[in-house]
Amino acid sequence: MPAILMWIAVVFMILVFIGGGIFCFYQYRLYQLTKFSDRWRPWKGTTIGLICLEIGIVFASSNLLTGIFISYPDMININIIYLPLFIVVYALLILSGCGIWWAGLGLRKYWIEVHDIAVKAASS
């Protein structure tokens, strides 16, 4: 049972990282599209900040898993007391995964619209 719960947490974390990667990718593409405009210079800084955030989430989640499951072997025996902890962790992972995917796909749609505007402006 504990191994299944750990693997479910790892899968949820991977989904969060993939969504963050999509967000960073389209953030960088938007920066590349508008890098010569003074109005859009902050995109570079936010892209670097988001990549650092992703790296920080990787370290924090690995420390969480190490701290909970490896350092405390008595917690591997899941009792009724620890089930709310797992429910909270999974709820937060699901919410953060949905949020980062929503933000990444929204930024993708925004990038497509800006790209279309830039192509139309360049062709006229």
A tleap script that builds the chain and sets N, CA, C and O, in Angstrom:
source leaprc.protein.ff14SB
mol = sequence {
  NMET PRO ALA ILE LEU MET TRP ILE ALA VAL
  VAL PHE MET ILE LEU VAL PHE ILE GLY GLY
  GLY ILE PHE CYS PHE TYR GLN TYR ARG LEU
  TYR GLN LEU THR LYS PHE SER ASP ARG TRP
  ARG PRO TRP LYS GLY THR THR ILE GLY LEU
  ILE CYS LEU GLU ILE GLY ILE VAL PHE ALA
  SER SER ASN LEU LEU THR GLY ILE PHE ILE
  SER TYR PRO ASP MET ILE ASN ILE ASN ILE
  ILE TYR LEU PRO LEU PHE ILE VAL VAL TYR
  ALA LEU LEU ILE LEU SER GLY CYS GLY ILE
  TRP TRP ALA GLY LEU GLY LEU ARG LYS TYR
  TRP ILE GLU VAL HIE ASP ILE ALA VAL LYS
  ALA ALA SER CSER
}
set mol.1.N position { 0.815 -1.210 0.000 }
set mol.1.CA position { 0.000 0.000 0.000 }
set mol.1.C position { 0.856 1.272 0.000 }
set mol.1.O position { 0.574 2.189 -0.771 }
set mol.2.N position { 1.914 1.354 0.859 }
set mol.2.CA position { 2.703 2.587 0.845 }
set mol.2.C position { 3.414 2.806 -0.481 }
set mol.2.O position { 3.564 3.945 -0.923 }
set mol.3.N position { 3.853 1.727 -1.119 }
set mol.3.CA position { 4.547 1.890 -2.395 }
set mol.3.C position { 3.604 2.434 -3.460 }
set mol.3.O position { 4.009 3.244 -4.294 }
set mol.4.N position { 2.365 2.000 -3.436 }
set mol.4.CA position { 1.380 2.507 -4.403 }
set mol.4.C position { 1.132 3.991 -4.168 }
set mol.4.O position { 1.058 4.767 -5.120 }
set mol.5.N position { 1.004 4.384 -2.919 }
set mol.5.CA position { 0.776 5.800 -2.617 }
set mol.5.C position { 1.969 6.657 -3.031 }
set mol.5.O position { 1.796 7.774 -3.519 }
set mol.6.N position { 3.185 6.132 -2.835 }
set mol.6.CA position { 4.371 6.892 -3.251 }
set mol.6.C position { 4.413 7.018 -4.767 }
set mol.6.O position { 4.734 8.089 -5.282 }
set mol.7.N position { 4.095 5.949 -5.495 }
set mol.7.CA position { 4.114 6.020 -6.960 }
set mol.7.C position { 3.043 6.962 -7.492 }
set mol.7.O position { 3.267 7.660 -8.480 }
set mol.8.N position { 1.881 6.987 -6.844 }
set mol.8.CA position { 0.836 7.930 -7.254 }
set mol.8.C position { 1.323 9.365 -7.047 }
set mol.8.O position { 1.098 10.224 -7.899 }
set mol.9.N position { 1.987 9.627 -5.923 }
set mol.9.CA position { 2.526 10.969 -5.673 }
set mol.9.C position { 3.581 11.334 -6.714 }
set mol.9.O position { 3.623 12.473 -7.179 }
set mol.10.N position { 4.424 10.388 -7.079 }
set mol.10.CA position { 5.460 10.647 -8.082 }
set mol.10.C position { 4.821 10.951 -9.441 }
set mol.10.O position { 5.273 11.853 -10.147 }
set mol.11.N position { 3.781 10.211 -9.808 }
set mol.11.CA position { 3.094 10.463 -11.079 }
set mol.11.C position { 2.475 11.861 -11.083 }
set mol.11.O position { 2.575 12.581 -12.076 }
set mol.12.N position { 1.838 12.243 -9.982 }
set mol.12.CA position { 1.255 13.585 -9.895 }
set mol.12.C position { 2.333 14.659 -10.007 }
set mol.12.O position { 2.126 15.684 -10.657 }
set mol.13.N position { 3.492 14.425 -9.368 }
set mol.13.CA position { 4.574 15.407 -9.443 }
set mol.13.C position { 5.121 15.507 -10.861 }
set mol.13.O position { 5.454 16.599 -11.321 }
set mol.14.N position { 5.216 14.380 -11.554 }
set mol.14.CA position { 5.700 14.415 -12.938 }
set mol.14.C position { 4.739 15.216 -13.807 }
set mol.14.O position { 5.178 15.972 -14.674 }
set mol.15.N position { 3.436 15.063 -13.589 }
set mol.15.CA position { 2.463 15.850 -14.351 }
set mol.15.C position { 2.605 17.343 -14.078 }
set mol.15.O position { 2.457 18.161 -14.986 }
set mol.16.N position { 2.894 17.696 -12.824 }
set mol.16.CA position { 3.123 19.107 -12.494 }
set mol.16.C position { 4.369 19.619 -13.219 }
set mol.16.O position { 4.359 20.732 -13.743 }
set mol.17.N position { 5.434 18.827 -13.256 }
set mol.17.CA position { 6.667 19.254 -13.920 }
set mol.17.C position { 6.475 19.386 -15.425 }
set mol.17.O position { 7.004 20.313 -16.038 }
set mol.18.N position { 5.727 18.470 -16.021 }
set mol.18.CA position { 5.477 18.562 -17.463 }
set mol.18.C position { 4.661 19.814 -17.779 }
set mol.18.O position { 4.952 20.517 -18.747 }
set mol.19.N position { 3.648 20.093 -16.973 }
set mol.19.CA position { 2.864 21.317 -17.172 }
set mol.19.C position { 3.717 22.566 -16.997 }
set mol.19.O position { 3.572 23.529 -17.750 }
set mol.20.N position { 4.592 22.557 -16.023 }
set mol.20.CA position { 5.506 23.687 -15.841 }
set mol.20.C position { 6.473 23.829 -16.995 }
set mol.20.O position { 6.816 24.940 -17.399 }
set mol.21.N position { 6.913 22.693 -17.529 }
set mol.21.CA position { 7.793 22.733 -18.695 }
set mol.21.C position { 7.093 23.320 -19.914 }
set mol.21.O position { 7.692 24.092 -20.662 }
set mol.22.N position { 5.828 22.958 -20.116 }
set mol.22.CA position { 5.053 23.536 -21.228 }
set mol.22.C position { 4.917 25.033 -21.029 }
set mol.22.O position { 5.066 25.803 -21.978 }
set mol.23.N position { 4.632 25.454 -19.795 }
set mol.23.CA position { 4.491 26.881 -19.522 }
set mol.23.C position { 5.802 27.612 -19.806 }
set mol.23.O position { 5.799 28.668 -20.439 }
set mol.24.N position { 6.917 27.056 -19.343 }
set mol.24.CA position { 8.214 27.699 -19.582 }
set mol.24.C position { 8.552 27.727 -21.071 }
set mol.24.O position { 9.125 28.702 -21.556 }
set mol.25.N position { 8.202 26.661 -21.801 }
set mol.25.CA position { 8.482 26.611 -23.233 }
set mol.25.C position { 7.745 27.714 -23.971 }
set mol.25.O position { 8.346 28.419 -24.781 }
set mol.26.N position { 6.454 27.879 -23.707 }
set mol.26.CA position { 5.703 28.929 -24.406 }
set mol.26.C position { 6.055 30.318 -23.893 }
set mol.26.O position { 5.946 31.297 -24.631 }
set mol.27.N position { 6.467 30.408 -22.657 }
set mol.27.CA position { 6.966 31.681 -22.136 }
set mol.27.C position { 8.222 32.090 -22.903 }
set mol.27.O position { 8.373 33.250 -23.286 }
set mol.28.N position { 9.112 31.140 -23.122 }
set mol.28.CA position { 10.332 31.422 -23.869 }
set mol.28.C position { 10.031 31.725 -25.333 }
set mol.28.O position { 10.648 32.618 -25.915 }
set mol.29.N position { 9.094 30.996 -25.938 }
set mol.29.CA position { 8.721 31.268 -27.333 }
set mol.29.C position { 8.124 32.663 -27.473 }
set mol.29.O position { 8.377 33.359 -28.456 }
set mol.30.N position { 7.327 33.067 -26.479 }
set mol.30.CA position { 6.758 34.410 -26.510 }
set mol.30.C position { 7.852 35.456 -26.363 }
set mol.30.O position { 7.815 36.501 -27.013 }
set mol.31.N position { 8.816 35.172 -25.513 }
set mol.31.CA position { 9.947 36.083 -25.380 }
set mol.31.C position { 10.726 36.171 -26.692 }
set mol.31.O position { 11.099 37.266 -27.113 }
set mol.32.N position { 10.976 35.038 -27.340 }
set mol.32.CA position { 11.693 35.038 -28.613 }
set mol.32.C position { 10.945 35.826 -29.677 }
set mol.32.O position { 11.562 36.497 -30.504 }
set mol.33.N position { 9.626 35.748 -29.659 }
set mol.33.CA position { 8.815 36.456 -30.640 }
set mol.33.C position { 8.863 37.960 -30.429 }
set mol.33.O position { 8.813 38.729 -31.389 }
set mol.34.N position { 8.960 38.376 -29.178 }
set mol.34.CA position { 8.862 39.805 -28.870 }
set mol.34.C position { 10.131 40.360 -28.235 }
set mol.34.O position { 10.070 41.376 -27.543 }
set mol.35.N position { 11.271 39.724 -28.450 }
set mol.35.CA position { 12.479 40.135 -27.725 }
set mol.35.C position { 13.017 41.495 -28.151 }
set mol.35.O position { 13.783 42.103 -27.403 }
set mol.36.N position { 12.645 41.990 -29.319 }
set mol.36.CA position { 13.153 43.288 -29.758 }
set mol.36.C position { 12.225 44.434 -29.382 }
set mol.36.O position { 12.511 45.588 -29.700 }
set mol.37.N position { 11.136 44.138 -28.720 }
set mol.37.CA position { 10.208 45.173 -28.284 }
set mol.37.C position { 10.505 45.536 -26.831 }
set mol.37.O position { 10.678 44.654 -25.990 }
set mol.38.N position { 10.564 46.823 -26.541 }
set mol.38.CA position { 10.830 47.260 -25.159 }
set mol.38.C position { 9.691 46.875 -24.229 }
set mol.38.O position { 9.909 46.643 -23.040 }
set mol.39.N position { 8.499 46.807 -24.756 }
set mol.39.CA position { 7.335 46.494 -23.936 }
set mol.39.C position { 7.385 45.068 -23.397 }
set mol.39.O position { 6.844 44.801 -22.324 }
set mol.40.N position { 8.024 44.148 -24.118 }
set mol.40.CA position { 7.978 42.745 -23.750 }
set mol.40.C position { 9.275 42.235 -23.135 }
set mol.40.O position { 9.453 41.022 -23.018 }
set mol.41.N position { 10.177 43.111 -22.742 }
set mol.41.CA position { 11.434 42.658 -22.142 }
set mol.41.C position { 11.257 41.855 -20.845 }
set mol.41.O position { 12.065 40.962 -20.591 }
set mol.42.N position { 10.255 42.125 -20.025 }
set mol.42.CA position { 10.130 41.323 -18.790 }
set mol.42.C position { 9.870 39.833 -19.021 }
set mol.42.O position { 10.023 39.046 -18.087 }
set mol.43.N position { 9.481 39.417 -20.233 }
set mol.43.CA position { 9.244 37.997 -20.479 }
set mol.43.C position { 10.507 37.179 -20.229 }
set mol.43.O position { 10.422 36.041 -19.767 }
set mol.44.N position { 11.669 37.740 -20.526 }
set mol.44.CA position { 12.916 37.008 -20.309 }
set mol.44.C position { 13.113 36.712 -18.825 }
set mol.44.O position { 13.449 35.590 -18.445 }
set mol.45.N position { 12.902 37.718 -18.002 }
set mol.45.CA position { 13.071 37.526 -16.564 }
set mol.45.C position { 12.075 36.541 -15.978 }
set mol.45.O position { 12.427 35.738 -15.114 }
set mol.46.N position { 10.833 36.597 -16.443 }
set mol.46.CA position { 9.848 35.658 -15.908 }
set mol.46.C position { 10.122 34.241 -16.374 }
set mol.46.O position { 9.861 33.287 -15.642 }
set mol.47.N position { 10.646 34.092 -17.580 }
set mol.47.CA position { 10.994 32.743 -18.046 }
set mol.47.C position { 12.102 32.149 -17.182 }
set mol.47.O position { 12.015 30.992 -16.770 }
set mol.48.N position { 13.119 32.919 -16.911 }
set mol.48.CA position { 14.214 32.439 -16.050 }
set mol.48.C position { 13.688 32.150 -14.644 }
set mol.48.O position { 14.074 31.158 -14.025 }
set mol.49.N position { 12.815 33.010 -14.146 }
set mol.49.CA position { 12.228 32.781 -12.824 }
set mol.49.C position { 11.398 31.514 -12.761 }
set mol.49.O position { 11.443 30.789 -11.767 }
set mol.50.N position { 10.645 31.241 -13.810 }
set mol.50.CA position { 9.833 30.027 -13.821 }
set mol.50.C position { 10.684 28.772 -13.931 }
set mol.50.O position { 10.358 27.749 -13.330 }
set mol.51.N position { 11.762 28.838 -14.684 }
set mol.51.CA position { 12.663 27.683 -14.758 }
set mol.51.C position { 13.291 27.430 -13.386 }
set mol.51.O position { 13.415 26.279 -12.966 }
set mol.52.N position { 13.683 28.484 -12.695 }
set mol.52.CA position { 14.226 28.326 -11.331 }
set mol.52.C position { 13.158 27.785 -10.384 }
set mol.52.O position { 13.464 26.998 -9.488 }
set mol.53.N position { 11.905 28.205 -10.578 }
set mol.53.CA position { 10.809 27.684 -9.760 }
set mol.53.C position { 10.637 26.191 -9.984 }
set mol.53.O position { 10.441 25.440 -9.028 }
set mol.54.N position { 10.707 25.754 -11.233 }
set mol.54.CA position { 10.598 24.325 -11.538 }
set mol.54.C position { 11.720 23.539 -10.854 }
set mol.54.O position { 11.472 22.477 -10.283 }
set mol.55.N position { 12.944 24.053 -10.910 }
set mol.55.CA position { 14.072 23.378 -10.265 }
set mol.55.C position { 13.854 23.327 -8.753 }
set mol.55.O position { 14.144 22.314 -8.117 }
set mol.56.N position { 13.350 24.405 -8.184 }
set mol.56.CA position { 13.058 24.426 -6.752 }
set mol.56.C position { 11.973 23.437 -6.366 }
set mol.56.O position { 12.050 22.817 -5.305 }
set mol.57.N position { 10.954 23.282 -7.222 }
set mol.57.CA position { 9.897 22.314 -6.939 }
set mol.57.C position { 10.450 20.895 -6.975 }
set mol.57.O position { 10.049 20.052 -6.173 }
set mol.58.N position { 11.366 20.626 -7.896 }
set mol.58.CA position { 11.985 19.296 -7.965 }
set mol.58.C position { 12.727 18.996 -6.665 }
set mol.58.O position { 12.571 17.918 -6.091 }
set mol.59.N position { 13.531 19.949 -6.203 }
set mol.59.CA position { 14.272 19.720 -4.960 }
set mol.59.C position { 13.338 19.615 -3.757 }
set mol.59.O position { 13.546 18.770 -2.885 }
set mol.60.N position { 12.317 20.460 -3.702 }
set mol.60.CA position { 11.397 20.413 -2.568 }
set mol.60.C position { 10.618 19.108 -2.527 }
set mol.60.O position { 10.442 18.523 -1.458 }
set mol.61.N position { 10.151 18.648 -3.681 }
set mol.61.CA position { 9.386 17.396 -3.689 }
set mol.61.C position { 10.272 16.193 -3.389 }
set mol.61.O position { 9.845 15.261 -2.708 }
set mol.62.N position { 11.500 16.212 -3.893 }
set mol.62.CA position { 12.392 15.090 -3.564 }
set mol.62.C position { 12.731 15.091 -2.081 }
set mol.62.O position { 12.825 14.026 -1.469 }
set mol.63.N position { 12.916 16.267 -1.494 }
set mol.63.CA position { 13.163 16.330 -0.048 }
set mol.63.C position { 11.944 15.896 0.744 }
set mol.63.O position { 12.077 15.264 1.792 }
set mol.64.N position { 10.752 16.231 0.253 }
set mol.64.CA position { 9.531 15.806 0.932 }
set mol.64.C position { 9.419 14.294 0.935 }
set mol.64.O position { 9.142 13.679 1.965 }
set mol.65.N position { 9.639 13.697 -0.240 }
set mol.65.CA position { 9.547 12.235 -0.302 }
set mol.65.C position { 10.644 11.574 0.528 }
set mol.65.O position { 10.403 10.573 1.203 }
set mol.66.N position { 11.841 12.138 0.474 }
set mol.66.CA position { 12.928 11.581 1.277 }
set mol.66.C position { 12.628 11.710 2.759 }
set mol.66.O position { 12.811 10.768 3.530 }
set mol.67.N position { 12.164 12.888 3.145 }
set mol.67.CA position { 11.901 13.128 4.564 }
set mol.67.C position { 10.775 12.288 5.117 }
set mol.67.O position { 10.859 11.792 6.240 }
set mol.68.N position { 9.727 12.125 4.345 }
set mol.68.CA position { 8.565 11.399 4.871 }
set mol.68.C position { 8.755 9.890 4.788 }
set mol.68.O position { 8.520 9.178 5.764 }
set mol.69.N position { 9.180 9.399 3.626 }
set mol.69.CA position { 9.135 7.958 3.409 }
set mol.69.C position { 10.431 7.224 3.737 }
set mol.69.O position { 10.395 6.035 4.052 }
set mol.70.N position { 11.563 7.899 3.672 }
set mol.70.CA position { 12.834 7.208 3.891 }
set mol.70.C position { 13.374 7.473 5.292 }
set mol.70.O position { 13.851 6.559 5.965 }
set mol.71.N position { 13.297 8.725 5.725 }
set mol.71.CA position { 13.857 9.057 7.039 }
set mol.71.C position { 13.030 8.518 8.197 }
set mol.71.O position { 13.560 8.261 9.278 }
set mol.72.N position { 11.743 8.349 7.973 }
set mol.72.CA position { 10.866 7.856 9.030 }
set mol.72.C position { 10.259 6.524 8.601 }
set mol.72.O position { 9.139 6.494 8.091 }
set mol.73.N position { 10.973 5.436 8.797 }
set mol.73.CA position { 10.436 4.147 8.344 }
set mol.73.C position { 9.162 3.732 9.068 }
set mol.73.O position { 8.389 2.923 8.554 }
set mol.74.N position { 8.938 4.282 10.259 }
set mol.74.CA position { 7.698 3.927 10.954 }
set mol.74.C position { 6.477 4.533 10.275 }
set mol.74.O position { 5.359 4.065 10.486 }
set mol.75.N position { 6.680 5.589 9.447 }
set mol.75.CA position { 5.549 6.173 8.731 }
set mol.75.C position { 5.144 5.333 7.519 }
set mol.75.O position { 4.069 5.528 6.951 }
set mol.76.N position { 6.007 4.403 7.131 }
set mol.76.CA position { 5.663 3.578 5.968 }
set mol.76.C position { 4.464 2.715 6.309 }
set mol.76.O position { 3.666 2.397 5.427 }
set mol.77.N position { 4.321 2.330 7.568 }
set mol.77.CA position { 3.097 1.657 7.978 }
set mol.77.C position { 2.000 2.702 8.065 }
set mol.77.O position { 1.929 3.485 9.012 }
set mol.78.N position { 1.165 2.693 7.073 }
set mol.78.CA position { 0.128 3.734 7.002 }
set mol.78.C position { -0.996 3.375 7.960 }
set mol.78.O position { -1.644 2.335 7.841 }
set mol.79.N position { -1.195 4.244 8.882 }
set mol.79.CA position { -2.302 4.096 9.822 }
set mol.79.C position { -3.407 5.054 9.402 }
set mol.79.O position { -3.256 5.816 8.447 }
set mol.80.N position { -4.485 5.008 10.107 }
set mol.80.CA position { -5.599 5.904 9.818 }
set mol.80.C position { -5.175 7.359 10.009 }
set mol.80.O position { -5.702 8.252 9.347 }
set mol.81.N position { -4.223 7.599 10.913 }
set mol.81.CA position { -3.783 8.966 11.200 }
set mol.81.C position { -3.123 9.610 9.991 }
set mol.81.O position { -3.238 10.822 9.809 }
set mol.82.N position { -2.431 8.833 9.156 }
set mol.82.CA position { -1.684 9.406 8.045 }
set mol.82.C position { -2.514 9.560 6.774 }
set mol.82.O position { -2.070 10.225 5.839 }
set mol.83.N position { -3.681 8.978 6.714 }
set mol.83.CA position { -4.503 9.102 5.515 }
set mol.83.C position { -4.881 10.556 5.206 }
set mol.83.O position { -4.861 10.935 4.035 }
set mol.84.N position { -5.225 11.389 6.202 }
set mol.84.CA position { -5.481 12.800 5.862 }
set mol.84.C position { -4.256 13.503 5.275 }
set mol.84.O position { -4.400 14.390 4.433 }
set mol.85.N position { -3.047 13.114 5.712 }
set mol.85.CA position { -1.829 13.686 5.142 }
set mol.85.C position { -1.737 13.364 3.653 }
set mol.85.O position { -1.437 14.242 2.844 }
set mol.86.N position { -1.993 12.116 3.293 }
set mol.86.CA position { -1.952 11.736 1.888 }
set mol.86.C position { -3.049 12.431 1.091 }
set mol.86.O position { -2.827 12.842 -0.048 }
set mol.87.N position { -4.215 12.562 1.677 }
set mol.87.CA position { -5.313 13.242 0.976 }
set mol.87.C position { -4.944 14.697 0.719 }
set mol.87.O position { -5.204 15.210 -0.369 }
set mol.88.N position { -4.350 15.367 1.684 }
set mol.88.CA position { -3.944 16.762 1.507 }
set mol.88.C position { -2.838 16.877 0.456 }
set mol.88.O position { -2.888 17.760 -0.401 }
set mol.89.N position { -1.841 15.991 0.516 }
set mol.89.CA position { -0.750 16.036 -0.458 }
set mol.89.C position { -1.280 15.796 -1.860 }
set mol.89.O position { -0.898 16.503 -2.792 }
set mol.90.N position { -2.161 14.805 -2.028 }
set mol.90.CA position { -2.700 14.520 -3.358 }
set mol.90.C position { -3.599 15.650 -3.843 }
set mol.90.O position { -3.581 15.984 -5.028 }
set mol.91.N position { -4.375 16.235 -2.960 }
set mol.91.CA position { -5.233 17.352 -3.362 }
set mol.91.C position { -4.386 18.539 -3.825 }
set mol.91.O position { -4.704 19.178 -4.828 }
set mol.92.N position { -3.315 18.830 -3.095 }
set mol.92.CA position { -2.441 19.932 -3.502 }
set mol.92.C position { -1.739 19.624 -4.824 }
set mol.92.O position { -1.585 20.513 -5.661 }
set mol.93.N position { -1.318 18.390 -5.018 }
set mol.93.CA position { -0.673 18.032 -6.280 }
set mol.93.C position { -1.648 18.113 -7.449 }
set mol.93.O position { -1.279 18.565 -8.534 }
set mol.94.N position { -2.887 17.679 -7.238 }
set mol.94.CA position { -3.882 17.760 -8.302 }
set mol.94.C position { -4.198 19.211 -8.625 }
set mol.94.O position { -4.281 19.582 -9.796 }
set mol.95.N position { -4.372 20.034 -7.602 }
set mol.95.CA position { -4.656 21.459 -7.836 }
set mol.95.C position { -3.499 22.160 -8.525 }
set mol.95.O position { -3.713 22.939 -9.453 }
set mol.96.N position { -2.284 21.897 -8.088 }
set mol.96.CA position { -1.143 22.561 -8.724 }
set mol.96.C position { -0.944 22.043 -10.140 }
set mol.96.O position { -0.573 22.810 -11.029 }
set mol.97.N position { -1.184 20.762 -10.365 }
set mol.97.CA position { -1.086 20.220 -11.720 }
set mol.97.C position { -2.109 20.830 -12.652 }
set mol.97.O position { -1.776 21.225 -13.770 }
set mol.98.N position { -3.345 20.912 -12.207 }
set mol.98.CA position { -4.390 21.533 -13.033 }
set mol.98.C position { -4.087 23.006 -13.275 }
set mol.98.O position { -4.285 23.507 -14.382 }
set mol.99.N position { -3.614 23.695 -12.260 }
set mol.99.CA position { -3.311 25.117 -12.403 }
set mol.99.C position { -2.182 25.383 -13.377 }
set mol.99.O position { -2.287 26.283 -14.209 }
set mol.100.N position { -1.105 24.619 -13.292 }
set mol.100.CA position { 0.029 24.870 -14.181 }
set mol.100.C position { -0.298 24.445 -15.604 }
set mol.100.O position { 0.159 25.080 -16.555 }
set mol.101.N position { -1.091 23.369 -15.772 }
set mol.101.CA position { -1.500 22.987 -17.126 }
set mol.101.C position { -2.434 24.035 -17.720 }
set mol.101.O position { -2.332 24.354 -18.905 }
set mol.102.N position { -3.334 24.569 -16.915 }
set mol.102.CA position { -4.252 25.604 -17.389 }
set mol.102.C position { -3.460 26.848 -17.791 }
set mol.102.O position { -3.720 27.445 -18.836 }
set mol.103.N position { -2.505 27.230 -16.966 }
set mol.103.CA position { -1.678 28.399 -17.288 }
set mol.103.C position { -0.830 28.147 -18.531 }
set mol.103.O position { -0.697 29.033 -19.375 }
set mol.104.N position { -0.258 26.954 -18.655 }
set mol.104.CA position { 0.573 26.634 -19.821 }
set mol.104.C position { -0.219 26.612 -21.111 }
set mol.104.O position { 0.224 27.152 -22.124 }
set mol.105.N position { -1.388 25.990 -21.082 }
set mol.105.CA position { -2.210 25.947 -22.294 }
set mol.105.C position { -2.807 27.325 -22.623 }
set mol.105.O position { -2.990 27.658 -23.794 }
set mol.106.N position { -3.105 28.116 -21.597 }
set mol.106.CA position { -3.565 29.493 -21.839 }
set mol.106.C position { -2.464 30.342 -22.453 }
set mol.106.O position { -2.721 31.150 -23.345 }
set mol.107.N position { -1.240 30.158 -21.976 }
set mol.107.CA position { -0.113 30.892 -22.557 }
set mol.107.C position { 0.155 30.427 -23.981 }
set mol.107.O position { 0.556 31.224 -24.828 }
set mol.108.N position { -0.062 29.150 -24.248 }
set mol.108.CA position { 0.076 28.639 -25.617 }
set mol.108.C position { -0.928 29.315 -26.545 }
set mol.108.O position { -0.577 29.721 -27.653 }
set mol.109.N position { -2.176 29.437 -26.094 }
set mol.109.CA position { -3.200 30.105 -26.906 }
set mol.109.C position { -2.836 31.570 -27.120 }
set mol.109.O position { -3.006 32.099 -28.219 }
set mol.110.N position { -2.343 32.219 -26.088 }
set mol.110.CA position { -1.929 33.617 -26.201 }
set mol.110.C position { -0.765 33.752 -27.178 }
set mol.110.O position { -0.731 34.683 -27.983 }
set mol.111.N position { 0.191 32.823 -27.108 }
set mol.111.CA position { 1.328 32.862 -28.025 }
set mol.111.C position { 0.864 32.693 -29.467 }
set mol.111.O position { 1.372 33.377 -30.356 }
set mol.112.N position { -0.087 31.802 -29.717 }
set mol.112.CA position { -0.603 31.601 -31.072 }
set mol.112.C position { -1.242 32.882 -31.594 }
set mol.112.O position { -1.045 33.250 -32.752 }
set mol.113.N position { -2.010 33.565 -30.738 }
set mol.113.CA position { -2.643 34.824 -31.156 }
set mol.113.C position { -1.598 35.899 -31.436 }
set mol.113.O position { -1.709 36.616 -32.430 }
set mol.114.N position { -0.605 36.024 -30.594 }
set mol.114.CA position { 0.446 37.027 -30.802 }
set mol.114.C position { 1.259 36.684 -32.052 }
set mol.114.O position { 1.652 37.581 -32.798 }
set mol.115.N position { 1.510 35.407 -32.282 }
set mol.115.CA position { 2.237 34.985 -33.466 }
set mol.115.C position { 1.452 35.345 -34.739 }
set mol.115.O position { 2.027 35.830 -35.714 }
set mol.116.N position { 0.140 35.104 -34.716 }
set mol.116.CA position { -0.687 35.455 -35.871 }
set mol.116.C position { -0.669 36.965 -36.124 }
set mol.116.O position { -0.603 37.399 -37.274 }
set mol.117.N position { -0.727 37.761 -35.065 }
set mol.117.CA position { -0.680 39.217 -35.201 }
set mol.117.C position { 0.662 39.648 -35.776 }
set mol.117.O position { 0.726 40.515 -36.648 }
set mol.118.N position { 1.740 39.029 -35.277 }
set mol.118.CA position { 3.085 39.390 -35.779 }
set mol.118.C position { 3.243 39.005 -37.239 }
set mol.118.O position { 3.857 39.747 -38.007 }
set mol.119.N position { 2.700 37.855 -37.638 }
set mol.119.CA position { 2.799 37.435 -39.049 }
set mol.119.C position { 1.993 38.387 -39.927 }
set mol.119.O position { 2.462 38.783 -40.994 }
set mol.120.N position { 0.797 38.759 -39.500 }
set mol.120.CA position { -0.028 39.692 -40.276 }
set mol.120.C position { 0.631 41.068 -40.385 }
set mol.120.O position { 0.584 41.707 -41.436 }
set mol.121.N position { 1.248 41.519 -39.284 }
set mol.121.CA position { 1.911 42.815 -39.304 }
set mol.121.C position { 3.145 42.789 -40.187 }
set mol.121.O position { 3.445 43.778 -40.856 }
set mol.122.N position { 3.860 41.680 -40.201 }
set mol.122.CA position { 5.051 41.580 -41.026 }
set mol.122.C position { 4.718 41.469 -42.518 }
set mol.122.O position { 5.475 41.940 -43.368 }
set mol.123.N position { 3.593 40.849 -42.821 }
set mol.123.CA position { 3.242 40.674 -44.226 }
set mol.123.C position { 2.621 41.923 -44.848 }
set mol.123.O position { 2.592 42.057 -46.072 }
set mol.124.N position { 2.126 42.834 -44.017 }
set mol.124.CA position { 1.513 44.048 -44.578 }
set mol.124.C position { 2.464 45.214 -44.667 }
set mol.124.O position { 2.078 46.293 -45.118 }
savepdb mol mol.pdb
quit
